[in-house]
Amino acid sequence: MSASTLQALIFDVDGTLADTESAHLAAFNHAFAEVGMDWVWDEALYTGLLDISGGKERILHYWKSRNPDMLEVDAMALSDTVDRLHELKTAAYEAAVNDGAVNLRPGVLNLMDEALAQGLQLAIATTTSPVNIAALMRRAIGPEWRLNFTAIGDASTAPIKKPHPQVYLQILAALQLRPAACLALEDSSNGLRAATAAGLATIITPTTYTVHHNFTAALRVVPDLSHVNLAQLRRWHAEKYNLLKA
Protein backbone atom coordinates (compact mmCIF):
# COMPACT_ATOMS: atom_id res chain seq x y z
CA MET A 1 0.00 0.00 0.00
CA SER A 2 1.36 3.41 -0.96
CA ALA A 3 2.42 5.69 1.88
CA SER A 4 0.14 8.35 0.41
CA THR A 5 -2.98 6.13 0.33
CA LEU A 6 -5.55 7.58 2.72
CA GLN A 7 -5.92 5.20 5.66
CA ALA A 8 -7.24 7.31 8.54
CA LEU A 9 -9.25 10.42 9.42
CA ILE A 10 -8.30 12.27 12.60
CA PHE A 11 -10.98 14.55 14.04
CA ASP A 12 -10.73 17.51 16.37
CA VAL A 13 -13.79 17.81 18.65
CA ASP A 14 -14.81 21.36 19.66
CA GLY A 15 -15.87 23.24 16.54
CA THR A 16 -15.14 20.32 14.22
CA LEU A 17 -17.34 17.43 15.32
CA ALA A 18 -19.82 19.85 16.88
CA ASP A 19 -20.24 23.60 17.12
CA THR A 20 -19.80 23.50 20.88
CA GLU A 21 -18.47 26.93 21.74
CA SER A 22 -21.76 28.62 22.62
CA ALA A 23 -22.46 25.82 25.09
CA HIS A 24 -18.94 26.10 26.49
CA LEU A 25 -19.37 29.87 26.87
CA ALA A 26 -22.64 29.43 28.77
CA ALA A 27 -20.98 26.81 30.98
CA PHE A 28 -18.09 29.12 31.83
CA ASN A 29 -20.50 31.89 32.83
CA HIS A 30 -22.51 29.42 34.89
CA ALA A 31 -19.34 28.42 36.78
CA PHE A 32 -18.41 32.04 37.47
CA ALA A 33 -21.88 32.72 38.87
CA GLU A 34 -21.79 29.56 40.98
CA VAL A 35 -18.74 30.76 42.92
CA GLY A 36 -20.01 34.33 43.18
CA MET A 37 -17.63 35.93 40.69
CA ASP A 38 -18.79 38.95 38.72
CA TRP A 39 -17.20 37.76 35.47
CA VAL A 40 -19.49 37.53 32.46
CA TRP A 41 -17.87 36.59 29.17
CA ASP A 42 -19.71 37.76 26.07
CA GLU A 43 -19.30 36.25 22.62
CA ALA A 44 -16.75 38.83 21.43
CA LEU A 45 -14.55 38.35 24.49
CA TYR A 46 -14.82 34.57 24.29
CA THR A 47 -13.92 34.57 20.60
CA GLY A 48 -10.63 36.23 21.51
CA LEU A 49 -10.06 33.86 24.44
CA LEU A 50 -10.36 30.89 22.08
CA ASP A 51 -6.83 31.73 20.94
CA ILE A 52 -5.85 30.13 24.27
CA SER A 53 -6.29 26.36 24.05
CA GLY A 54 -7.69 24.59 27.10
CA GLY A 55 -10.41 25.61 29.54
CA LYS A 56 -8.20 25.98 32.60
CA GLU A 57 -5.62 27.85 30.57
CA ARG A 58 -8.33 30.19 29.29
CA ILE A 59 -9.56 30.99 32.80
CA LEU A 60 -6.02 31.57 34.06
CA HIS A 61 -5.12 33.79 31.11
CA TYR A 62 -8.19 35.95 31.68
CA TRP A 63 -7.61 36.14 35.43
CA LYS A 64 -4.01 37.25 34.96
CA SER A 65 -5.03 39.80 32.34
CA ARG A 66 -7.37 41.36 34.94
CA ASN A 67 -4.80 41.13 37.71
CA PRO A 68 -1.33 41.55 36.13
CA ASP A 69 0.28 42.25 39.54
CA MET A 70 -0.90 38.98 41.09
CA LEU A 71 1.70 37.69 43.55
CA GLU A 72 3.29 34.26 43.18
CA VAL A 73 2.40 33.59 46.81
CA ASP A 74 -1.22 33.37 45.64
CA ALA A 75 -0.40 30.71 43.06
CA MET A 76 -1.75 27.71 45.02
CA ALA A 77 -5.02 29.43 45.91
CA LEU A 78 -5.36 30.57 42.31
CA SER A 79 -4.74 27.05 41.01
CA ASP A 80 -7.35 25.61 43.38
CA THR A 81 -9.92 28.18 42.28
CA VAL A 82 -9.22 27.57 38.59
CA ASP A 83 -9.61 23.83 39.15
CA ARG A 84 -12.93 24.38 40.91
CA LEU A 85 -14.20 26.70 38.21
CA HIS A 86 -13.26 24.18 35.55
CA GLU A 87 -15.02 21.36 37.41
CA LEU A 88 -18.21 23.43 37.62
CA LYS A 89 -17.90 24.46 34.00
CA THR A 90 -17.40 20.86 32.84
CA ALA A 91 -20.44 19.68 34.79
CA ALA A 92 -22.57 22.46 33.31
CA TYR A 93 -21.38 21.67 29.80
CA GLU A 94 -22.06 17.94 30.21
CA ALA A 95 -25.57 18.71 31.46
CA ALA A 96 -26.19 20.96 28.44
CA VAL A 97 -25.04 18.25 26.04
CA ASN A 98 -27.22 15.66 27.77
CA ASP A 99 -30.16 18.06 27.45
CA GLY A 100 -29.63 18.26 23.68
CA ALA A 101 -28.03 21.71 23.50
CA VAL A 102 -25.20 20.45 21.27
CA ASN A 103 -25.40 18.30 18.15
CA LEU A 104 -22.85 17.04 15.66
CA ARG A 105 -22.20 19.35 12.72
CA PRO A 106 -23.72 18.52 9.32
CA GLY A 107 -22.05 15.67 7.46
CA VAL A 108 -19.98 14.36 10.38
CA LEU A 109 -21.82 11.08 10.96
CA ASN A 110 -22.20 10.36 7.24
CA LEU A 111 -18.47 10.83 6.67
CA MET A 112 -17.59 8.63 9.65
CA ASP A 113 -19.95 5.90 8.47
CA GLU A 114 -18.55 6.07 4.95
CA ALA A 115 -14.97 5.91 6.20
CA LEU A 116 -15.64 2.93 8.45
CA ALA A 117 -17.50 1.11 5.67
CA GLN A 118 -14.46 1.54 3.42
CA GLY A 119 -11.99 0.31 6.01
CA LEU A 120 -10.45 3.60 7.15
CA GLN A 121 -9.48 4.11 10.76
CA LEU A 122 -11.00 6.96 12.77
CA ALA A 123 -9.26 8.84 15.56
CA ILE A 124 -9.83 11.87 17.77
CA ALA A 125 -7.12 14.45 18.52
CA THR A 126 -8.34 17.16 20.85
CA THR A 127 -7.23 19.12 23.88
CA THR A 128 -10.65 19.03 25.52
CA SER A 129 -11.37 16.77 28.48
CA PRO A 130 -12.39 13.09 28.19
CA VAL A 131 -15.68 13.93 29.96
CA ASN A 132 -16.60 16.47 27.28
CA ILE A 133 -15.81 14.02 24.48
CA ALA A 134 -17.80 11.21 26.05
CA ALA A 135 -20.84 13.39 26.71
CA LEU A 136 -20.96 14.56 23.10
CA MET A 137 -20.28 11.23 21.42
CA ARG A 138 -22.46 9.15 23.73
CA ARG A 139 -25.47 11.29 22.88
CA ALA A 140 -24.66 11.45 19.14
CA ILE A 141 -23.66 7.83 18.49
CA GLY A 142 -24.67 5.81 21.54
CA PRO A 143 -23.04 4.09 24.50
CA GLU A 144 -20.69 2.06 22.28
CA TRP A 145 -19.33 5.14 20.47
CA ARG A 146 -15.76 4.39 21.54
CA LEU A 147 -15.67 1.30 19.32
CA ASN A 148 -15.69 3.51 16.21
CA PHE A 149 -12.29 5.02 17.05
CA THR A 150 -8.94 3.29 16.89
CA ALA A 151 -7.28 5.99 19.02
CA ILE A 152 -8.29 9.00 21.12
CA GLY A 153 -5.98 11.75 22.31
CA ASP A 154 -7.30 14.38 24.72
CA ALA A 155 -6.33 16.70 27.56
CA SER A 156 -5.56 13.73 29.81
CA THR A 157 -3.02 12.23 27.40
CA ALA A 158 -1.64 15.41 25.80
CA PRO A 159 -1.20 18.16 28.42
CA ILE A 160 0.66 20.42 25.99
CA LYS A 161 -2.18 22.13 24.19
CA LYS A 162 -2.56 23.00 20.52
CA PRO A 163 -0.92 24.64 18.55
CA HIS A 164 1.72 22.23 19.87
CA PRO A 165 1.49 18.98 17.87
CA GLN A 166 1.74 16.66 20.89
CA VAL A 167 -1.75 15.18 20.59
CA TYR A 168 -1.36 14.55 16.85
CA LEU A 169 2.03 12.91 17.32
CA GLN A 170 0.48 10.64 19.95
CA ILE A 171 -2.33 9.67 17.61
CA LEU A 172 0.01 8.91 14.72
CA ALA A 173 2.03 6.67 17.02
CA ALA A 174 -1.14 4.91 18.23
CA LEU A 175 -2.36 4.39 14.65
CA GLN A 176 1.13 3.30 13.55
CA LEU A 177 0.73 5.40 10.44
CA ARG A 178 2.83 8.02 8.72
CA PRO A 179 1.32 11.52 8.44
CA ALA A 180 0.97 11.07 4.68
CA ALA A 181 -1.52 8.24 5.27
CA CYS A 182 -3.93 10.45 7.23
CA LEU A 183 -6.06 13.56 7.02
CA ALA A 184 -6.76 15.85 9.96
CA LEU A 185 -10.09 17.67 10.28
CA GLU A 186 -10.03 20.94 12.23
CA ASP A 187 -11.87 24.23 12.62
CA SER A 188 -9.30 26.67 14.06
CA SER A 189 -5.88 28.13 13.39
CA ASN A 190 -4.45 26.53 16.54
CA GLY A 191 -5.73 23.16 15.39
CA LEU A 192 -4.39 23.70 11.89
CA ARG A 193 -0.98 24.68 13.25
CA ALA A 194 -0.87 21.61 15.47
CA ALA A 195 -1.84 19.25 12.65
CA THR A 196 0.53 20.72 10.09
CA ALA A 197 3.39 20.70 12.63
CA ALA A 198 2.81 16.95 12.87
CA GLY A 199 3.01 16.70 9.09
CA LEU A 200 -0.70 16.24 8.47
CA ALA A 201 -2.69 17.59 5.55
CA THR A 202 -5.73 19.29 7.06
CA ILE A 203 -9.33 19.97 6.07
CA ILE A 204 -10.85 23.01 7.78
CA THR A 205 -14.54 23.51 8.58
CA PRO A 206 -14.68 26.94 10.27
CA THR A 207 -17.33 28.11 12.71
CA THR A 208 -18.58 31.60 13.47
CA TYR A 209 -15.94 31.71 16.20
CA THR A 210 -13.05 30.81 13.86
CA VAL A 211 -14.03 32.00 10.39
CA HIS A 212 -11.66 34.98 10.74
CA HIS A 213 -8.61 32.73 11.35
CA ASN A 214 -5.77 32.30 8.86
CA PHE A 215 -6.24 28.98 7.05
CA THR A 216 -3.76 29.40 4.20
CA ALA A 217 -1.92 26.22 5.23
CA ALA A 218 -5.05 24.06 4.95
CA LEU A 219 -5.49 21.47 2.22
CA ARG A 220 -9.08 22.70 1.76
CA VAL A 221 -11.55 24.92 3.61
CA VAL A 222 -15.22 23.89 3.37
CA PRO A 223 -18.28 25.25 5.21
CA ASP A 224 -18.97 21.89 6.86
CA LEU A 225 -18.58 18.19 6.16
CA SER A 226 -21.91 17.93 4.35
CA HIS A 227 -20.05 19.60 1.46
CA VAL A 228 -17.63 16.68 1.04
CA ASN A 229 -17.64 12.91 0.81
CA LEU A 230 -14.89 10.36 1.20
CA ALA A 231 -14.23 10.21 -2.55
CA GLN A 232 -13.47 13.95 -2.57
CA LEU A 233 -11.21 13.64 0.45
CA ARG A 234 -9.34 10.79 -1.21
CA ARG A 235 -8.92 12.87 -4.38
CA TRP A 236 -7.64 15.96 -2.55
CA HIS A 237 -5.32 13.82 -0.48
CA ALA A 238 -3.96 12.01 -3.56
CA GLU A 239 -3.49 15.28 -5.45
CA LYS A 240 -1.41 16.67 -2.59
CA TYR A 241 0.96 13.74 -2.46
CA ASN A 242 1.17 13.38 -6.23
CA LEU A 243 2.30 17.02 -6.34
CA LEU A 244 4.89 16.33 -3.67
CA LYS A 245 6.28 13.51 -5.79
CA ALA A 246 6.38 15.52 -9.02
C-alpha positions as CSV (number, residue, x, y, z in Angstrom):
1,M,0.0,0.0,0.0
2,S,1.4,3.4,-1.0
3,A,2.4,5.7,1.9
4,S,0.1,8.4,0.4
5,T,-3.0,6.1,0.3
6,L,-5.5,7.6,2.7
7,Q,-5.9,5.2,5.7
8,A,-7.2,7.3,8.5
9,L,-9.3,10.4,9.4
10,I,-8.3,12.3,12.6
11,F,-11.0,14.6,14.0
12,D,-10.7,17.5,16.4
13,V,-13.8,17.8,18.7
14,D,-14.8,21.4,19.7
15,G,-15.9,23.2,16.5
16,T,-15.1,20.3,14.2
17,L,-17.3,17.4,15.3
18,A,-19.8,19.8,16.9
19,D,-20.2,23.6,17.1
20,T,-19.8,23.5,20.9
21,E,-18.5,26.9,21.7
22,S,-21.8,28.6,22.6
23,A,-22.5,25.8,25.1
24,H,-18.9,26.1,26.5
25,L,-19.4,29.9,26.9
26,A,-22.6,29.4,28.8
27,A,-21.0,26.8,31.0
28,F,-18.1,29.1,31.8
29,N,-20.5,31.9,32.8
30,H,-22.5,29.4,34.9
31,A,-19.3,28.4,36.8
32,F,-18.4,32.0,37.5
33,A,-21.9,32.7,38.9
34,E,-21.8,29.6,41.0
35,V,-18.7,30.8,42.9
36,G,-20.0,34.3,43.2
37,M,-17.6,35.9,40.7
38,D,-18.8,38.9,38.7
39,W,-17.2,37.8,35.5
40,V,-19.5,37.5,32.5
41,W,-17.9,36.6,29.2
42,D,-19.7,37.8,26.1
43,E,-19.3,36.3,22.6
44,A,-16.8,38.8,21.4
45,L,-14.5,38.3,24.5
46,Y,-14.8,34.6,24.3
47,T,-13.9,34.6,20.6
48,G,-10.6,36.2,21.5
49,L,-10.1,33.9,24.4
50,L,-10.4,30.9,22.1
51,D,-6.8,31.7,20.9
52,I,-5.8,30.1,24.3
53,S,-6.3,26.4,24.0
54,G,-7.7,24.6,27.1
55,G,-10.4,25.6,29.5
56,K,-8.2,26.0,32.6
57,E,-5.6,27.9,30.6
58,R,-8.3,30.2,29.3
59,I,-9.6,31.0,32.8
60,L,-6.0,31.6,34.1
61,H,-5.1,33.8,31.1
62,Y,-8.2,36.0,31.7
63,W,-7.6,36.1,35.4
64,K,-4.0,37.3,35.0
65,S,-5.0,39.8,32.3
66,R,-7.4,41.4,34.9
67,N,-4.8,41.1,37.7
68,P,-1.3,41.6,36.1
69,D,0.3,42.2,39.5
70,M,-0.9,39.0,41.1
71,L,1.7,37.7,43.6
72,E,3.3,34.3,43.2
73,V,2.4,33.6,46.8
74,D,-1.2,33.4,45.6
75,A,-0.4,30.7,43.1
76,M,-1.7,27.7,45.0
77,A,-5.0,29.4,45.9
78,L,-5.4,30.6,42.3
79,S,-4.7,27.1,41.0
80,D,-7.3,25.6,43.4
81,T,-9.9,28.2,42.3
82,V,-9.2,27.6,38.6
83,D,-9.6,23.8,39.1
84,R,-12.9,24.4,40.9
85,L,-14.2,26.7,38.2
86,H,-13.3,24.2,35.6
87,E,-15.0,21.4,37.4
88,L,-18.2,23.4,37.6
89,K,-17.9,24.5,34.0
90,T,-17.4,20.9,32.8
91,A,-20.4,19.7,34.8
92,A,-22.6,22.5,33.3
93,Y,-21.4,21.7,29.8
94,E,-22.1,17.9,30.2
95,A,-25.6,18.7,31.5
96,A,-26.2,21.0,28.4
97,V,-25.0,18.2,26.0
98,N,-27.2,15.7,27.8
99,D,-30.2,18.1,27.5
100,G,-29.6,18.3,23.7
101,A,-28.0,21.7,23.5
102,V,-25.2,20.4,21.3
103,N,-25.4,18.3,18.2
104,L,-22.8,17.0,15.7
105,R,-22.2,19.4,12.7
106,P,-23.7,18.5,9.3
107,G,-22.1,15.7,7.5
108,V,-20.0,14.4,10.4
109,L,-21.8,11.1,11.0
110,N,-22.2,10.4,7.2
111,L,-18.5,10.8,6.7
112,M,-17.6,8.6,9.7
113,D,-20.0,5.9,8.5
114,E,-18.6,6.1,5.0
115,A,-15.0,5.9,6.2
116,L,-15.6,2.9,8.5
117,A,-17.5,1.1,5.7
118,Q,-14.5,1.5,3.4
119,G,-12.0,0.3,6.0
120,L,-10.5,3.6,7.2
121,Q,-9.5,4.1,10.8
122,L,-11.0,7.0,12.8
123,A,-9.3,8.8,15.6
124,I,-9.8,11.9,17.8
125,A,-7.1,14.4,18.5
126,T,-8.3,17.2,20.9
127,T,-7.2,19.1,23.9
128,T,-10.7,19.0,25.5
129,S,-11.4,16.8,28.5
130,P,-12.4,13.1,28.2
131,V,-15.7,13.9,30.0
132,N,-16.6,16.5,27.3
133,I,-15.8,14.0,24.5
134,A,-17.8,11.2,26.1
135,A,-20.8,13.4,26.7
136,L,-21.0,14.6,23.1
137,M,-20.3,11.2,21.4
138,R,-22.5,9.2,23.7
139,R,-25.5,11.3,22.9
140,A,-24.7,11.5,19.1
141,I,-23.7,7.8,18.5
142,G,-24.7,5.8,21.5
143,P,-23.0,4.1,24.5
144,E,-20.7,2.1,22.3
145,W,-19.3,5.1,20.5
146,R,-15.8,4.4,21.5
147,L,-15.7,1.3,19.3
148,N,-15.7,3.5,16.2
149,F,-12.3,5.0,17.1
150,T,-8.9,3.3,16.9
151,A,-7.3,6.0,19.0
152,I,-8.3,9.0,21.1
153,G,-6.0,11.7,22.3
154,D,-7.3,14.4,24.7
155,A,-6.3,16.7,27.6
156,S,-5.6,13.7,29.8
157,T,-3.0,12.2,27.4
158,A,-1.6,15.4,25.8
159,P,-1.2,18.2,28.4
160,I,0.7,20.4,26.0
161,K,-2.2,22.1,24.2
162,K,-2.6,23.0,20.5
163,P,-0.9,24.6,18.5
164,H,1.7,22.2,19.9
165,P,1.5,19.0,17.9
166,Q,1.7,16.7,20.9
167,V,-1.7,15.2,20.6
168,Y,-1.4,14.5,16.8
169,L,2.0,12.9,17.3
170,Q,0.5,10.6,20.0
171,I,-2.3,9.7,17.6
172,L,0.0,8.9,14.7
173,A,2.0,6.7,17.0
174,A,-1.1,4.9,18.2
175,L,-2.4,4.4,14.7
176,Q,1.1,3.3,13.6
177,L,0.7,5.4,10.4
178,R,2.8,8.0,8.7
179,P,1.3,11.5,8.4
180,A,1.0,11.1,4.7
181,A,-1.5,8.2,5.3
182,C,-3.9,10.5,7.2
183,L,-6.1,13.6,7.0
184,A,-6.8,15.8,10.0
185,L,-10.1,17.7,10.3
186,E,-10.0,20.9,12.2
187,D,-11.9,24.2,12.6
188,S,-9.3,26.7,14.1
189,S,-5.9,28.1,13.4
190,N,-4.5,26.5,16.5
191,G,-5.7,23.2,15.4
192,L,-4.4,23.7,11.9
193,R,-1.0,24.7,13.2
194,A,-0.9,21.6,15.5
195,A,-1.8,19.3,12.7
196,T,0.5,20.7,10.1
197,A,3.4,20.7,12.6
198,A,2.8,16.9,12.9
199,G,3.0,16.7,9.1
200,L,-0.7,16.2,8.5
201,A,-2.7,17.6,5.6
202,T,-5.7,19.3,7.1
203,I,-9.3,20.0,6.1
204,I,-10.9,23.0,7.8
205,T,-14.5,23.5,8.6
206,P,-14.7,26.9,10.3
207,T,-17.3,28.1,12.7
208,T,-18.6,31.6,13.5
209,Y,-15.9,31.7,16.2
210,T,-13.0,30.8,13.9
211,V,-14.0,32.0,10.4
212,H,-11.7,35.0,10.7
213,H,-8.6,32.7,11.3
214,N,-5.8,32.3,8.9
215,F,-6.2,29.0,7.1
216,T,-3.8,29.4,4.2
217,A,-1.9,26.2,5.2
218,A,-5.0,24.1,5.0
219,L,-5.5,21.5,2.2
220,R,-9.1,22.7,1.8
221,V,-11.6,24.9,3.6
222,V,-15.2,23.9,3.4
223,P,-18.3,25.3,5.2
224,D,-19.0,21.9,6.9
225,L,-18.6,18.2,6.2
226,S,-21.9,17.9,4.3
227,H,-20.0,19.6,1.5
228,V,-17.6,16.7,1.0
229,N,-17.6,12.9,0.8
230,L,-14.9,10.4,1.2
231,A,-14.2,10.2,-2.5
232,Q,-13.5,14.0,-2.6
233,L,-11.2,13.6,0.5
234,R,-9.3,10.8,-1.2
235,R,-8.9,12.9,-4.4
236,W,-7.6,16.0,-2.6
237,H,-5.3,13.8,-0.5
238,A,-4.0,12.0,-3.6
239,E,-3.5,15.3,-5.4
240,K,-1.4,16.7,-2.6
241,Y,1.0,13.7,-2.5
242,N,1.2,13.4,-6.2
243,L,2.3,17.0,-6.3
244,L,4.9,16.3,-3.7
245,K,6.3,13.5,-5.8
246,A,6.4,15.5,-9.0
